[in-house]
Amino acid sequence: MTPVNIAVAGAGVIGRAHAAVIQQNPHCRLSALADPSPAAQDFAKSLGVPCFDTLQALLDNQTPDGVILATPNALHVPQALACLARGVAVLVEKPIATTVQEAEQLVQAVQSTAASTAGAARVLIGHHRAHSPLMAQAKAVIDSGRLGRLVSVVGTALFYKPDSYFEEAPWRKQIGGGPILINLIHEIHNLRMLCGDVLEVQAMASNAVRGHAVEDTAAINFRFSSGALGTFMLSDTAASARSWEQTSQENKAYASYDDEDCYLIAGTLGSLAVPTMRLKTYANAAERSWFKPFVCDHLPITREDPLVRQLAHFVDVIQGRAQPIVTARDGLENLKVVESIAKALKARHI
């Protein structure tokens, strides 16, 4: 198979990670970078590819098969629209946009493009955990009916960000920063994959520990389309290992712990702890009772880098062999939930 040419817009941390993954994939070739910073120019030279100041300049000089947008959130929609106009497949890093209104604009453009070309617009949203084998396994267990009808999910993203995290980017202390907008959108997509769309939210938040203008801790309740209810605790100032990064072992930059989970999904027949995949069910479902012991299984675990799997999927999308598994509408729905949480917090005068 002839390698596809993929350009990366944005040479920050995530853009560089994408570039590295592209260079490791024999079915891809990194064609260019787009970033105005001197550091990006040096990075491009080290990779042996051209670097343009803007995505527009890149598209004026070459036509890649695909573009990965790892640029600031405010640029996602206009840059994705520019790629659509050129017929270039695009992977948009999450969040899809900064506002629901902007995201709806891209969703409408995707729908219009699909209608005019009698096919699907090739737009993939970069919720990379959707490509995790751990998430796929958890979803398979739920879909198999082994848990029965879903009743509840308890989720956590409890971790401690060092002071340097805020010193390096002071905007993270202000409105627009904070773990709800920066971290929670990952969890929203995970929960939607496992439990269905979110119909209702309640939330409260606190900045009592750090004292920043934005929250450091939040407690959120969800009602899902499956009928299940969920609770989620989020904090970037909690000395805890109960987060996806510290339990999934998919990103080796984080210390991880085999005895910790970040989700517990319970149904009428059993429960599943994720990502350790500890499954508890009754030997005889007809005699279910809290007095009866569970049969405890530890399902086999497969771990792979979701970014690597996401890129392989993006190549398939580029070449028309697959439809995006995380669509622009998925990105919109995730952002709607985050905005609903923000509205819920304002209603509580927090």
C-alpha positions in Angstrom: 0.0 0.0 0.0 1.3 3.4 -0.9 1.9 5.5 2.2 -0.6 8.3 2.8 0.7 11.8 3.3 -0.4 13.4 6.6 0.4 16.9 7.8 0.3 18.1 11.4 -0.9 21.6 12.3 0.4 22.6 15.7 3.7 21.5 17.0 3.0 21.5 20.7 3.1 18.5 23.0 0.2 16.6 21.3 1.3 17.7 17.8 4.7 16.3 18.4 3.2 13.1 19.7 1.1 12.8 16.5 4.2 13.4 14.4 6.1 10.7 16.2 3.3 8.2 15.7 3.1 9.0 12.0 6.8 8.3 11.6 6.4 5.0 13.3 3.6 3.8 10.9 4.8 2.3 7.6 1.5 3.3 6.0 2.0 7.0 6.6 4.5 9.7 5.7 4.7 13.0 7.6 4.5 15.6 4.8 4.7 18.9 6.7 4.1 20.9 9.8 2.2 24.1 10.3 3.2 26.3 13.2 4.6 29.8 13.4 7.0 29.3 16.3 10.8 29.1 15.9 10.7 25.9 18.0 8.4 24.3 15.4 10.8 25.3 12.6 13.7 23.6 14.4 11.5 20.5 15.1 10.5 20.3 11.4 14.2 20.4 10.4 15.0 17.6 12.8 12.3 15.6 11.0 13.3 16.6 7.5 9.9 18.1 6.6 8.9 21.7 5.7 7.2 23.9 8.2 4.7 26.5 7.2 3.6 29.4 9.4 -0.1 28.7 8.8 -2.3 25.8 7.7 -3.5 27.9 4.8 0.1 28.3 3.6 0.6 24.5 3.9 -2.6 23.8 1.9 -1.5 26.3 -0.7 1.8 24.6 -1.2 0.8 20.9 -1.0 -2.3 18.7 -0.8 -1.8 16.1 1.9 -4.1 13.1 2.1 -5.0 14.0 5.6 -4.3 16.7 8.2 -4.2 16.4 12.0 -5.3 19.5 13.8 -3.4 19.9 17.1 -3.8 23.6 17.2 -5.5 25.8 19.9 -9.2 25.0 20.4 -10.4 28.2 18.8 -8.8 27.3 15.5 -10.3 23.8 15.2 -13.5 24.7 13.4 -12.2 27.2 10.8 -9.2 24.9 10.1 -11.4 21.8 9.7 -13.6 23.8 7.4 -10.6 24.7 5.3 -9.6 21.1 5.0 -13.2 20.1 4.1 -13.2 22.7 1.4 -10.1 21.2 -0.1 -11.4 17.6 0.1 -8.7 16.7 2.7 -9.5 14.3 5.4 -9.0 15.8 8.9 -8.5 14.5 12.4 -9.5 17.3 14.9 -8.1 17.1 18.3 -10.6 17.3 21.1 -12.5 19.3 22.0 -14.1 19.8 18.6 -14.6 23.5 19.3 -14.7 26.1 22.1 -18.5 26.4 22.0 -21.5 24.3 21.0 -22.4 26.9 18.4 -19.1 26.5 16.6 -19.3 22.7 16.8 -22.7 22.8 15.2 -21.3 24.7 12.3 -18.8 22.0 11.6 -21.4 19.2 12.0 -23.6 21.0 9.5 -20.6 21.3 7.1 -19.9 17.6 7.5 -23.5 16.8 6.7 -23.5 19.1 3.7 -20.3 17.6 2.3 -21.6 14.1 2.8 -24.8 14.9 0.9 -23.0 16.6 -2.0 -20.5 13.8 -2.4 -22.9 11.0 -1.9 -20.7 9.7 0.9 -19.3 10.6 4.3 -17.1 13.6 5.0 -13.8 12.3 6.4 -13.7 14.0 9.7 -12.5 12.2 12.8 -12.5 13.8 16.3 -9.5 13.0 18.4 -11.1 11.4 21.5 -8.3 8.9 21.4 -9.5 6.8 24.3 -12.3 5.5 22.0 -9.5 3.5 20.3 -8.4 1.9 23.6 -8.6 -1.9 23.7 -9.6 -1.5 27.4 -12.6 0.6 26.5 -13.5 -1.8 23.7 -13.5 -4.7 26.1 -15.6 -2.9 28.7 -18.1 -2.0 26.1 -18.2 -5.6 24.8 -18.9 -6.9 28.3 -21.8 -4.4 28.8 -23.2 -5.1 25.3 -23.1 -8.9 26.0 -25.6 -8.5 28.8 -23.4 -10.0 31.4 -24.1 -7.0 33.7 -27.8 -7.1 33.0 -29.6 -3.8 32.8 -27.3 -0.9 33.6 -28.1 0.7 37.0 -25.2 3.0 37.8 -21.7 4.1 37.1 -19.3 5.6 39.6 -16.4 7.4 38.0 -13.3 9.3 39.2 -10.6 11.4 37.8 -8.6 12.3 40.9 -5.0 13.4 40.4 -2.5 16.0 41.5 -1.2 18.6 39.1 2.1 20.1 40.3 2.5 23.9 40.7 4.7 24.0 37.6 1.7 23.0 35.5 0.1 26.3 36.3 3.3 28.4 36.3 4.1 27.2 32.8 0.6 28.3 31.5 -1.0 30.8 33.9 -4.2 30.8 31.8 -5.0 27.4 33.4 -5.7 29.4 36.6 -8.4 31.4 34.9 -11.9 30.9 33.6 -11.4 28.7 30.5 -8.9 26.6 32.3 -9.7 24.1 35.1 -10.2 20.3 35.0 -13.8 20.5 33.8 -12.8 22.0 30.4 -9.3 20.5 30.2 -9.8 17.0 31.5 -13.5 16.1 31.9 -14.3 15.9 28.2 -12.2 12.7 28.0 -14.4 11.2 30.6 -17.6 12.3 29.0 -16.8 10.4 25.8 -15.8 7.3 27.8 -19.1 7.4 29.8 -21.2 7.9 26.6 -19.5 4.9 25.0 -20.3 2.7 28.0 -23.6 4.0 29.3 -25.3 5.9 26.4 -26.0 9.6 25.8 -26.3 12.0 28.7 -29.8 13.3 29.2 -29.4 15.4 32.4 -26.6 16.7 34.6 -26.2 18.2 38.1 -23.0 19.7 39.3 -21.2 21.5 42.1 -17.6 22.7 42.2 -15.0 24.2 44.5 -11.8 26.2 44.3 -11.1 25.9 48.0 -7.7 24.2 47.8 -5.9 26.2 45.1 -7.9 29.4 45.3 -7.7 30.0 41.6 -10.5 31.8 39.6 -11.5 28.4 38.3 -12.5 25.2 40.0 -10.0 22.6 41.2 -12.6 20.0 42.3 -16.1 19.1 41.0 -18.8 16.6 41.8 -21.2 15.7 38.9 -24.3 13.6 38.5 -25.5 12.2 35.2 -28.7 10.6 33.9 -28.0 8.4 30.8 -30.3 7.4 27.9 -29.9 3.8 29.1 -31.7 4.7 32.3 -28.5 4.4 34.4 -27.5 7.1 36.8 -23.9 8.1 37.3 -21.7 10.1 39.7 -18.3 11.5 38.9 -15.6 13.0 41.2 -13.1 15.2 39.4 -10.1 17.0 41.0 -6.6 18.1 39.9 -5.6 18.7 43.5 -6.3 15.3 45.0 -3.3 13.1 45.9 -4.9 10.0 44.3 -4.2 7.5 41.6 -7.9 7.0 40.6 -7.6 8.5 37.1 -7.6 6.9 33.6 -4.0 8.0 33.1 -2.8 6.3 36.3 -4.8 3.1 35.9 -4.9 2.3 32.2 -1.1 2.1 31.8 -1.5 3.3 28.2 0.7 6.4 28.7 4.0 5.4 30.2 4.7 9.0 31.3 2.4 8.4 34.3 3.0 6.2 37.3 0.4 3.5 37.4 -1.1 1.1 39.9 -2.6 -2.4 39.2 -5.0 -2.2 42.2 -6.8 1.0 41.2 -9.8 1.6 38.9 -11.5 4.8 37.7 -14.9 3.4 36.7 -17.3 0.9 38.4 -20.2 0.0 36.2 -23.0 -1.9 37.9 -26.0 -3.6 36.5 -28.8 -5.9 37.7 -26.6 -9.0 37.1 -23.1 -7.9 38.0 -20.5 -5.2 38.0 -17.3 -4.4 36.1 -14.4 -2.4 37.4 -12.5 -0.5 34.6 -9.7 -0.7 33.6 -8.6 -3.7 35.8 -11.6 -5.7 34.3 -12.6 -7.2 37.5 -16.0 -8.8 36.9 -18.4 -9.8 39.7 -21.5 -11.9 38.9 -23.7 -14.4 40.8 -23.4 -18.1 40.2 -27.2 -18.3 40.1 -28.9 -15.1 38.8 -32.2 -16.3 40.1 -30.9 -16.2 43.7 -29.2 -12.8 43.5 -28.8 -11.3 47.0 -26.3 -9.2 48.9 -26.1 -12.2 51.2 -24.8 -14.4 48.4 -21.1 -14.4 47.3 -20.0 -13.2 43.9 -18.2 -15.2 41.3 -15.1 -13.1 40.8 -13.4 -13.0 37.4 -10.4 -11.1 36.3 -10.8 -10.7 32.5 -7.6 -10.8 30.4 -6.3 -7.4 29.4 -4.9 -6.1 26.2 -3.1 -2.8 26.3 -2.1 -0.8 23.2 -1.3 2.9 22.6 -4.6 4.5 21.6 -2.8 7.2 19.6 -1.2 4.5 17.5 -4.6 2.8 17.0 -6.3 6.1 16.3 -3.8 6.9 13.5 -4.3 3.4 11.9 -8.0 4.1 11.9 -7.5 7.6 10.4 -5.5 6.0 7.6 -8.5 3.7 7.0 -10.8 6.7 7.0 -8.6 8.6 4.6 -8.6 5.7 2.2 -12.3 5.1 2.5 -12.1 1.7 4.2 -13.8 2.9 7.4 -16.2 5.5 8.7 -15.0 7.6 11.6 -15.8 5.9 14.9 -15.7 9.3 16.6 -17.8 11.6 14.4 -18.2 15.4 14.5 -21.6 14.8 16.0 -19.9 12.8 18.8 -17.6 15.7 19.4 -20.6 18.0 19.5 -22.5 15.8 22.0 -19.5 15.7 24.3 -19.2 19.5 24.2 -22.9 19.9 24.9 -22.5 17.9 28.1 -19.5 20.0 29.2 -21.5 23.2 28.5 -24.5 21.8 30.4 -22.2 21.2 33.4 -21.0 24.8 33.2 -24.6 26.0 33.2 -25.5 23.8 36.1 -22.6 25.4 38.1 -23.7 28.9 37.2 -27.2 28.0 38.4 -25.7 27.2 41.8 -23.8 30.5 41.8 -20.4 28.8 41.9 
